[in-house]
Amino acid sequence: MAARPGGKVTEVFTEPAAREAAFRLLENEDVPAEAVADAIHRATARACFGEPFVFVPVDGSSLNLTDATGAKGLGAVGARAKNARGLCVMSAIAVTGDGTPVGTCGQRYWARPLRAVRRRGRKKDTRPLMERETRYWLEVMAQARASFEAEAPGTRPWFQLDRGGDAWPVLLAATQAGQLVTVRATHDRRLCVEVDGQTQRLWPTVTAQVPLGSYTLPVPPGPGRAERTAVMEIRACAVRLDLQATPSTLHFEVPVWAVHVCETGTTPAGEPPIEWLLLTTYPVTDLAAAQVVIFGYSRRWRVEEFHKIWKTGACRVEETQLREGERIEKWAAMQAAVAMRILRLTYLARTAPETPATAVFAVAEVQAALVATRRPLRKPRGAAHTIVEIRDAVARLGGYTGKASGGPPGALVIARGLCRMELLAQLIAAEAIKL
């Protein structure tokens, strides 16, 4: 699968014996999807051994799958009006402190009911926690913690959550367990502070703080967004949130730090300023600590890149034609590991370009990449090929044209290159065995 990324079993495994073996594994009830995923998550944690901490972006998504007969046990995904079917998924990935992706360390699938749950006009979801999808944030974070405790007990996962994770159970669990968590705030929450009899709120309290400093942020062009170098101003303070454990009337006082980042003086006319408000359990006592929190949250976009590679990019897991939910989950978990390998290769060549290529590629793959590109690299006798050299060789096989492409190679050309060199790598490995 790593050598030939693709969405269908028949596309990945072209030889009849290998294809039959793949189907037998996927259909084997003695190898549950949870066990396959757990092995992958533990391997990710093991690869992080020795790191003091790793960023762990967590995010939800969905797999839009074909289910013409409605017999696959899938649920609703996307807009209800479109009547799409598939599986919802919450994923956690590990990213080292320098921004290099490692692998998945938590994942949970579920089928959403085909009929929407009606709240009878209430603004808040008053269902018990175990009936809400909020619980999947907690379950995936627990999976990741268990993997690190078992395989890398000295490494702390620092969870990075988007606005969907701004929920009282997540914030309460994080502070009670002493976890490192950063959440992008979406609610203007009550604080456990009153001034002149008025309860104070989160946003006005933080934005009233004296700025700690500023930094510049390159902003690429996009829909409704002009390209520019934005000046971002940083404010921070400690706050005590007043969380209500709905649907009960219980209230909890939760201490966190709030970091506010807002564009100042560089916003084009007609555009809203770039702005974040982050809630974190990491102590923010000065500008340097605030910058660490901001940097960690900016690594959250790695999980968005993972979803793109996994779902519709190189791995195209949404194209699977498997007929049962359990088999789909098993296949998707293995595809997630392949997607993360591609993402890791993409970034490792940028963050640690002198890494030996054999840390990621098999020896036969290194030789195949050099032979296939017909560009022998001049190396001193005994010098090892680096990750960036072999990545570029693989990418050229996938259509990368070098600097003319506008930047370093991306995941898609790397995946195409892996497919095109796979047969040659097999032949080289077979000849080595004979010798």
C-alpha positions as CSV (number, residue, x, y, z in Angstrom):
1,M,0.0,0.0,0.0
2,A,2.9,2.4,0.8
3,A,4.5,1.7,-2.5
4,R,1.3,1.9,-4.6
5,P,-1.2,4.3,-3.0
6,G,-4.7,4.0,-4.2
7,G,-8.3,3.8,-3.1
8,K,-9.4,0.3,-4.1
9,V,-7.9,-3.0,-3.1
10,T,-7.8,-4.1,-6.8
11,E,-5.9,-0.9,-7.7
12,V,-3.3,-1.3,-4.9
13,F,-2.8,-5.1,-5.2
14,T,-2.5,-6.1,-8.9
15,E,-1.2,-9.6,-8.5
16,P,-4.0,-12.2,-7.9
17,A,-2.3,-13.8,-4.8
18,A,-1.6,-10.5,-3.1
19,R,-5.1,-9.3,-3.9
20,E,-6.7,-12.4,-2.4
21,A,-4.5,-12.1,0.7
22,A,-5.6,-8.5,1.1
23,F,-9.2,-9.4,0.9
24,R,-8.8,-12.3,3.4
25,L,-7.2,-9.9,5.9
26,L,-9.9,-7.4,5.5
27,E,-12.6,-10.1,5.9
28,N,-11.0,-11.8,8.8
29,E,-13.1,-11.2,11.9
30,D,-10.2,-12.3,14.2
31,V,-8.3,-9.2,13.1
32,P,-10.7,-6.3,14.2
33,A,-10.3,-2.8,12.8
34,E,-9.6,-1.5,16.4
35,A,-6.5,-3.9,16.7
36,V,-5.1,-2.7,13.4
37,A,-5.6,1.0,14.4
38,D,-4.1,0.4,17.8
39,A,-0.9,-1.1,16.3
40,I,-0.6,1.9,14.1
41,H,-1.1,4.4,16.9
42,R,1.4,2.6,19.1
43,A,4.0,2.6,16.3
44,T,3.5,6.4,16.0
45,A,4.1,6.9,19.7
46,R,7.1,4.6,19.6
47,A,8.6,6.8,16.8
48,C,8.2,9.8,19.1
49,F,10.2,8.2,22.0
50,G,12.7,10.7,23.4
51,E,10.8,13.8,22.5
52,P,9.8,15.9,25.5
53,F,6.4,16.6,23.8
54,V,4.7,16.4,20.5
55,F,1.9,18.5,19.0
56,V,-1.2,16.4,18.4
57,P,-3.7,18.1,16.1
58,V,-7.2,16.6,16.4
59,D,-10.0,17.1,13.9
60,G,-13.2,15.6,12.7
61,S,-14.1,14.8,9.1
62,S,-16.2,12.4,7.1
63,L,-15.8,9.8,4.4
64,N,-18.3,10.1,1.6
65,L,-18.8,6.5,0.4
66,T,-20.8,4.7,-2.2
67,D,-23.8,2.7,-0.8
68,A,-26.3,2.2,-3.5
69,T,-28.3,-0.5,-1.6
70,G,-28.0,0.9,1.9
71,A,-26.6,-2.4,3.2
72,K,-23.1,-1.2,4.3
73,G,-24.2,0.1,7.7
74,L,-23.2,3.7,6.9
75,G,-24.7,6.9,8.2
76,A,-25.5,10.4,7.0
77,V,-22.6,12.7,6.1
78,G,-22.6,16.3,4.8
79,A,-25.7,18.3,4.2
80,R,-28.9,16.3,4.9
81,A,-30.5,17.6,1.7
82,K,-27.8,15.9,-0.4
83,N,-28.6,12.5,1.2
84,A,-25.0,11.4,1.1
85,R,-23.8,8.3,3.0
86,G,-20.6,7.4,4.7
87,L,-18.7,7.4,8.0
88,C,-17.8,10.2,10.4
89,V,-14.3,10.1,11.7
90,M,-12.2,11.9,14.4
91,S,-8.4,11.7,13.8
92,A,-5.4,12.6,15.9
93,I,-1.9,12.8,14.4
94,A,1.5,13.4,16.0
95,V,3.7,16.3,14.9
96,T,7.2,16.8,16.4
97,G,8.2,20.2,17.8
98,D,9.9,21.2,14.5
99,G,6.6,20.6,12.6
100,T,7.4,17.1,11.1
101,P,4.4,14.8,10.9
102,V,5.0,11.3,12.3
103,G,1.7,9.3,12.1
104,T,-1.8,8.8,13.4
105,C,-2.1,8.3,17.2
106,G,-5.8,8.1,17.6
107,Q,-8.9,7.6,15.3
108,R,-12.6,6.9,15.9
109,Y,-15.2,6.1,13.3
110,W,-19.0,6.3,13.7
111,A,-22.2,6.3,11.6
112,R,-24.4,9.4,12.2
113,P,-28.1,8.7,12.3
114,L,-29.9,9.1,9.0
115,R,-32.5,11.3,10.7
116,A,-31.4,14.5,12.3
117,V,-31.8,14.8,16.1
118,R,-34.3,17.7,16.7
119,R,-33.7,20.0,19.6
120,R,-37.2,21.4,19.8
121,G,-36.1,25.0,19.3
122,R,-33.5,25.0,22.1
123,K,-30.2,26.7,21.3
124,K,-28.1,24.4,23.4
125,D,-27.8,20.6,23.0
126,T,-29.2,19.3,26.3
127,R,-28.6,15.6,25.6
128,P,-26.4,13.6,27.9
129,L,-22.7,13.7,27.0
130,M,-22.6,10.1,25.8
131,E,-25.3,10.9,23.3
132,R,-23.4,13.8,21.8
133,E,-20.6,13.7,19.2
134,T,-18.5,15.8,21.7
135,R,-17.6,12.4,23.3
136,Y,-15.5,11.5,20.3
137,W,-13.0,14.3,21.0
138,L,-12.5,12.8,24.4
139,E,-12.2,9.2,23.1
140,V,-9.6,10.0,20.5
141,M,-7.6,12.1,23.0
142,A,-7.7,9.1,25.4
143,Q,-6.5,6.8,22.6
144,A,-3.5,9.0,21.9
145,R,-2.7,9.3,25.6
146,A,-2.8,5.5,26.1
147,S,-0.5,5.0,23.1
148,F,2.1,7.4,24.4
149,E,1.9,6.1,28.0
150,A,2.5,2.6,26.6
151,E,5.3,3.3,24.1
152,A,6.8,6.7,25.0
153,P,5.9,7.5,28.6
154,G,8.3,10.5,28.7
155,T,6.6,12.2,25.8
156,R,3.6,14.5,26.5
157,P,1.0,14.9,23.8
158,W,0.0,18.5,23.4
159,F,-3.5,18.5,21.8
160,Q,-4.4,21.2,19.3
161,L,-8.1,21.5,18.7
162,D,-10.1,23.8,16.4
163,R,-13.3,25.6,17.4
164,G,-15.3,22.3,17.4
165,G,-13.3,21.3,20.5
166,D,-14.4,24.4,22.4
167,A,-16.8,22.4,24.6
168,W,-17.1,22.2,28.4
169,P,-16.4,18.4,28.7
170,V,-13.1,18.8,26.7
171,L,-11.9,21.8,28.7
172,L,-12.9,20.3,32.0
173,A,-11.3,16.9,31.3
174,A,-8.1,18.6,30.1
175,T,-7.7,20.7,33.3
176,Q,-8.7,17.9,35.7
177,A,-6.2,15.5,34.1
178,G,-3.4,18.0,33.8
179,Q,-3.2,17.6,30.0
180,L,-1.5,20.0,27.6
181,V,-4.4,21.3,25.4
182,T,-4.9,24.3,23.1
183,V,-8.4,25.1,21.8
184,R,-9.4,27.8,19.4
185,A,-12.2,29.6,21.2
186,T,-15.6,30.0,19.6
187,H,-17.7,31.0,22.6
188,D,-17.6,34.3,24.6
189,R,-17.7,32.4,27.8
190,R,-18.5,33.6,31.3
191,L,-15.7,34.2,33.7
192,C,-15.6,33.7,37.4
193,V,-15.2,37.4,37.9
194,E,-17.7,40.2,38.6
195,V,-17.1,43.9,38.3
196,D,-19.8,46.2,39.7
197,G,-22.1,43.3,39.9
198,Q,-21.6,42.4,36.2
199,T,-20.2,39.0,35.2
200,Q,-17.2,39.5,33.0
201,R,-16.8,37.8,29.6
202,L,-13.8,36.1,27.9
203,W,-13.3,38.2,24.8
204,P,-13.5,41.7,26.2
205,T,-11.3,40.7,29.1
206,V,-8.5,39.4,26.9
207,T,-8.7,42.1,24.2
208,A,-8.4,44.7,27.0
209,Q,-4.9,43.5,27.9
210,V,-1.7,45.4,27.1
211,P,0.0,43.8,24.0
212,L,2.9,41.5,24.7
213,G,4.4,42.0,21.3
214,S,3.9,41.3,17.6
215,Y,5.1,39.3,14.7
216,T,4.7,39.2,10.9
217,L,2.6,36.5,9.1
218,P,2.9,35.9,5.4
219,V,-0.7,35.6,4.1
220,P,-1.2,33.8,0.7
221,P,-3.9,35.0,-1.7
222,G,-7.3,33.3,-1.4
223,P,-11.0,33.8,-2.0
224,G,-11.8,37.2,-0.6
225,R,-8.3,37.5,0.8
226,A,-5.5,39.6,-0.5
227,E,-1.9,38.5,-0.4
228,R,0.1,40.5,2.2
229,T,2.4,40.3,5.2
230,A,0.2,40.8,8.2
231,V,1.3,42.3,11.5
232,M,-0.1,40.2,14.3
233,E,-0.4,41.6,17.8
234,I,-0.4,39.3,20.8
235,R,-2.3,39.7,24.1
236,A,-2.5,37.1,26.8
237,C,-3.8,36.6,30.4
238,A,-4.9,34.0,32.9
239,V,-8.7,33.5,33.1
240,R,-11.0,31.3,35.2
241,L,-13.9,30.0,33.0
242,D,-17.3,29.4,34.5
243,L,-18.4,26.3,32.7
244,Q,-21.9,24.9,33.0
245,A,-22.2,21.1,32.6
246,T,-25.4,21.1,30.5
247,P,-28.0,19.7,30.8
248,S,-27.4,19.9,34.5
249,T,-27.1,23.1,36.5
250,L,-23.6,22.2,37.8
251,H,-20.9,24.8,37.3
252,F,-17.2,24.3,37.2
253,E,-14.4,26.8,37.6
254,V,-11.7,26.0,35.1
255,P,-8.4,27.9,35.1
256,V,-6.7,28.4,31.7
257,W,-4.6,30.9,29.8
258,A,-6.1,32.9,26.9
259,V,-3.9,34.1,24.0
260,H,-5.4,36.6,21.6
261,V,-3.8,37.2,18.2
262,C,-5.2,39.9,15.9
263,E,-4.0,41.6,12.7
264,T,-3.3,45.3,13.3
265,G,-2.7,48.0,10.6
266,T,-2.3,45.7,7.6
267,T,-5.9,44.6,6.9
268,P,-7.0,45.5,3.3
269,A,-10.2,47.5,3.0
270,G,-13.3,45.3,2.9
271,E,-11.6,42.4,4.7
272,P,-12.0,41.3,8.3
273,P,-8.7,41.2,10.2
274,I,-7.1,37.8,10.9
275,E,-7.9,36.9,14.5
276,W,-7.5,33.9,16.9
277,L,-8.4,33.5,20.5
278,L,-6.7,30.4,21.9
279,L,-7.5,28.8,25.3
280,T,-4.6,26.7,26.6
281,T,-3.4,24.8,29.7
282,Y,0.2,25.7,28.9
283,P,1.4,28.5,31.3
284,V,1.6,31.8,29.3
285,T,3.7,34.0,31.5
286,D,5.5,36.0,28.8
287,L,5.8,36.7,25.1
288,A,8.0,33.6,24.5
289,A,5.4,31.3,26.0
290,A,2.6,32.9,24.0
291,Q,4.6,32.4,20.8
292,V,5.1,28.7,21.6
293,V,1.3,28.3,22.0
294,I,0.7,30.1,18.7
295,F,3.3,28.0,16.9
296,G,1.8,24.8,18.2
297,Y,-1.7,25.8,17.1
298,S,-0.4,26.7,13.6
299,R,0.8,23.0,13.3
300,R,-2.9,22.0,13.5
301,W,-3.1,22.5,9.7
302,R,-1.1,19.3,9.3
303,V,-4.3,17.3,10.0
304,E,-6.1,19.2,7.2
305,E,-3.3,18.2,4.9
306,F,-3.5,14.6,6.1
307,H,-7.3,14.5,5.4
308,K,-6.7,15.8,1.9
309,I,-4.1,13.1,1.1
310,W,-6.1,10.4,2.8
311,K,-9.6,11.1,1.4
312,T,-9.2,12.5,-2.1
313,G,-5.5,12.9,-2.8
314,A,-2.9,10.1,-3.2
315,C,-4.8,7.5,-1.1
316,R,-8.4,8.3,-2.2
317,V,-9.9,6.2,0.5
318,E,-13.4,7.4,-0.4
319,E,-13.2,5.3,-3.6
320,T,-13.3,2.0,-1.7
321,Q,-15.9,-0.5,-2.8
322,L,-15.7,-2.7,0.3
323,R,-19.2,-3.7,1.4
324,E,-19.1,-3.7,5.2
325,G,-18.4,-0.9,7.7
326,E,-15.9,-3.0,9.7
327,R,-13.9,-3.8,6.6
328,I,-14.0,-0.2,5.4
329,E,-12.7,1.0,8.8
330,K,-9.8,-1.5,8.7
331,W,-8.9,-0.5,5.1
332,A,-9.2,3.2,6.0
333,A,-6.9,2.8,9.1
334,M,-4.2,1.3,7.0
335,Q,-4.7,4.0,4.3
336,A,-4.3,6.6,7.0
337,A,-0.9,5.2,7.8
338,V,0.1,5.4,4.2
339,A,-1.2,9.0,3.9
340,M,0.8,10.0,7.0
341,R,4.0,8.4,5.5
342,I,3.6,10.6,2.4
343,L,2.9,13.7,4.5
344,R,6.0,12.9,6.7
345,L,8.2,12.4,3.6
346,T,7.0,15.8,2.3
347,Y,7.9,17.7,5.5
348,L,10.9,15.7,6.7
349,A,12.8,16.7,3.6
350,R,12.1,20.3,4.6
351,T,12.7,20.2,8.3
352,A,15.7,17.7,8.3
353,P,17.1,17.5,4.8
354,E,20.3,15.7,5.9
355,T,18.3,12.7,7.3
356,P,19.6,9.5,5.6
357,A,17.1,8.3,3.0
358,T,17.0,4.8,4.5
359,A,15.2,6.3,7.5
360,V,12.1,6.4,5.3
361,F,12.8,4.4,2.2
362,A,13.9,0.8,1.8
363,V,17.4,0.3,0.2
364,A,15.7,-1.1,-3.0
365,E,13.5,2.0,-3.2
366,V,16.6,4.3,-3.0
367,Q,18.3,2.4,-5.7
368,A,15.1,2.3,-7.9
369,A,14.6,6.0,-7.5
370,L,18.2,6.7,-8.7
371,V,18.0,4.3,-11.6
372,A,14.6,5.4,-12.8
373,T,15.4,9.1,-12.9
374,R,18.6,8.5,-14.8
375,R,20.3,11.2,-12.8
376,P,23.1,9.7,-10.8
377,L,24.1,11.9,-7.9
378,R,27.8,12.6,-7.4
379,K,28.5,11.5,-3.9
380,P,31.8,10.9,-2.0
381,R,32.6,7.3,-1.6
382,G,30.7,5.8,1.3
383,A,28.4,8.9,1.7
384,A,24.7,8.1,2.2
385,H,22.0,9.6,0.1
386,T,19.8,12.1,2.0
387,I,16.1,12.2,2.3
388,V,15.8,15.4,0.2
389,E,17.8,13.8,-2.7
390,I,15.6,10.7,-2.9
391,R,12.4,12.6,-2.3
392,D,13.2,14.9,-5.3
393,A,14.1,11.8,-7.4
394,V,10.8,10.2,-6.5
395,A,8.9,13.4,-7.2
396,R,10.5,13.8,-10.6
397,L,9.1,10.4,-11.5
398,G,5.7,11.8,-10.5
399,G,6.0,14.9,-12.7
400,Y,7.9,17.3,-10.5
401,T,9.8,19.8,-12.6
402,G,12.0,21.3,-9.9
403,K,12.0,25.0,-9.1
404,A,9.8,25.7,-12.1
405,S,7.0,24.0,-10.2
406,G,6.9,27.0,-7.8
407,G,8.1,25.3,-4.6
408,P,9.1,21.9,-3.1
409,P,7.3,18.8,-4.3
410,G,3.9,18.1,-2.8
411,A,2.2,14.9,-1.7
412,L,0.5,14.1,-5.1
413,V,3.7,14.1,-7.2
414,I,5.5,12.1,-4.5
415,A,2.6,9.5,-4.5
416,R,2.7,9.2,-8.3
417,G,6.5,8.7,-8.2
418,L,6.2,6.0,-5.6
419,C,3.8,4.1,-7.9
420,R,6.0,4.4,-10.9
421,M,9.1,3.1,-9.2
422,E,7.4,0.3,-7.3
423,L,8.0,-2.5,-9.9
424,L,11.6,-1.5,-10.3
425,A,12.1,-1.6,-6.6
426,Q,10.6,-5.1,-6.4
427,L,13.0,-6.3,-9.1
428,I,16.0,-4.8,-7.4
429,A,14.9,-6.4,-4.1
430,A,14.4,-9.8,-5.8
431,E,17.8,-9.7,-7.4
432,A,19.4,-8.8,-4.0
433,I,17.8,-11.8,-2.4
434,K,19.2,-14.1,-5.2
435,L,22.7,-12.7,-4.6
